[in-house]
Amino acid sequence: MREIVKKGHEVHVLAPYTGGETDYTLQGVHVERFHYFYPRRFEKLSGRSGMIDNVKEGFLVKFQVLTFLFFNVFYSLSKFRNMDVNHVHWPIPNGLGAIFLKKIYNVPYISTVYGEEIHLSKRYHMIPALRWLVNNSLKIITISMASKKFCLDAGMDDDKIDVIPFGVDTDFFRPLNVYEGGDTFQILSVGYLIERKGFEYLIKAMPYVLKEHENARLIIVGSGPLETKLKELIYEMGLGNEVEIVKNVSDDELLMMYNSSDLFVLPSIVDSQGNTEGLGVVLLEAMACGLPVMGSDVGGISDIIVNGETGLLIDEKDSKKIAEKIKFVIENKPKIDKIAKKGSNFVKMNFSWEKIAESYLSFYKSILY
């Protein structure tokens, strides 16, 4: 949206309140955050770990899903009736306001579907509602070929669907000249500590790596519900000096970590609920920084990693094979450096926000003209 503003367009964002200001401008984008429950001090649905986890906290938070829907519609109708086009992210719960705007004020809307909302809708028996909200939009955007398949399996209109991936800020995430002291081979992984990220399999791969390469170290950046379990696994395997979990860091700190590491690994899996990686934005960030990457061959990761060309694909849930690929990277630096260079160029050519913004604009114009 920032890039679209740069091209002379006006962008307004409606989002739930999570603290701080309710009406402000961020990098040219006008943001309005709405309250969805009163008394306001009891608002618990948004923020923190996100709605998916927050809604598990009890009846009051579950009830706020209903009040959220009401206020989403109320603020959509009162604030955005004069918009040229409405772009909905996460149709449940955000699509209801859009469909009212369409029916009452004839404001067309586009839906972006990430994939996880389909799995959640299946779990809570809400696929018909999701399908209704999405199919009423004029266009449907998915972030990967895997997400598109999820949409088709859920009965969404094939002729409306197109793929526009997430982008990455290639002006910010870029190679830096960072001094790398010592002979440590630093492996980095980043993500929310949940089942589908597959971090346990990466941790279990480390003893196999360390048998031949004692200088290997693993840092996992993130927090989440599996933090305690993963730390216990590290302790049980005696990896306290070789594997570390670091809580969420700032973008500046993450940029330095990408540039001071030797390899990035995203060991995602298809989890017990059938959910998996929609795309893998952290892979794009790492690649933009010139870091060689490995990722599981699941979900949308294969949209980013062309095996042996822009990165390396690995089998999910197979710690021994993950270790073999890590050892291959350590032992074949000249070849891996070439792959990392191709990966960096691939991201700049296909996943910069400027490139993604052009794709969004073509969608908007196809609706308006």
C-alpha angles and dihedrals in degrees: 000000000000090000091048090053088053088058091060102267129127118237129190124186125202113198137157120266116266100163137294124047123005099202122036146124120250117190090332095314117117109226126195119185117198131208114234104184139039133247082043094213088071095059104125107149101086131050130021108063093355134258095290092063098029093058089064092066098088148289097304093057092044089052089053089067086071094046089046090056091049095050092042089059093042095052093040091056096041099043109027109038091112097053119120094219136003121215114201123202116192099011088208109084100001102049099074093075090049095054091050089051089051096048097042105030101020094239107159119224141201123208125214113203117194099187103244092082089060092055091046091049090053091050093051096037093245101125093114090055092047092047091050093050095046099042090053090063118091094231135019121210122197125186099226143006088260091055089049090055090051089053093050091047088053091055100256120156110276094202092058098050126099133161122243111163129213113271135218131224098248090181089063103030100058140128115283132188099250121172110239109198124193130012099281116137102218119207117192131195127176133192151094109302099245135125099264093058089068097214093151090066092052091050091049089052093060099079089056090051094045092054089071102019112040091176094067117115131181128210120187114195116203149065135232146119095308095053095104093044093051093047089051089051091052090051094046091051092049093241098130092122096042105040127048134179113211121195119240112303134200121268090252091053091046091051089055091047092053090050096046095049129088100210139015120211128189106185097185122168141189099263131218090272093052092254123137145163113312093199117319110242093187088064089057091049092050093047091048087057091054095253119145110242140206125192139171117263094245136109117344096340092098088060086067105031119059099190112250091001111064097005143324127285120213134192114259120249093008108120095178093055091045088054092049091054092047090052089048089055092049093049099043106049099153092053093043091050089058091050090049090052092051090048092052092050091046091056093047092050098044112018109039113125090240090058092045091048090056089055092050092049092053088054093050093048092049088060098043102042 
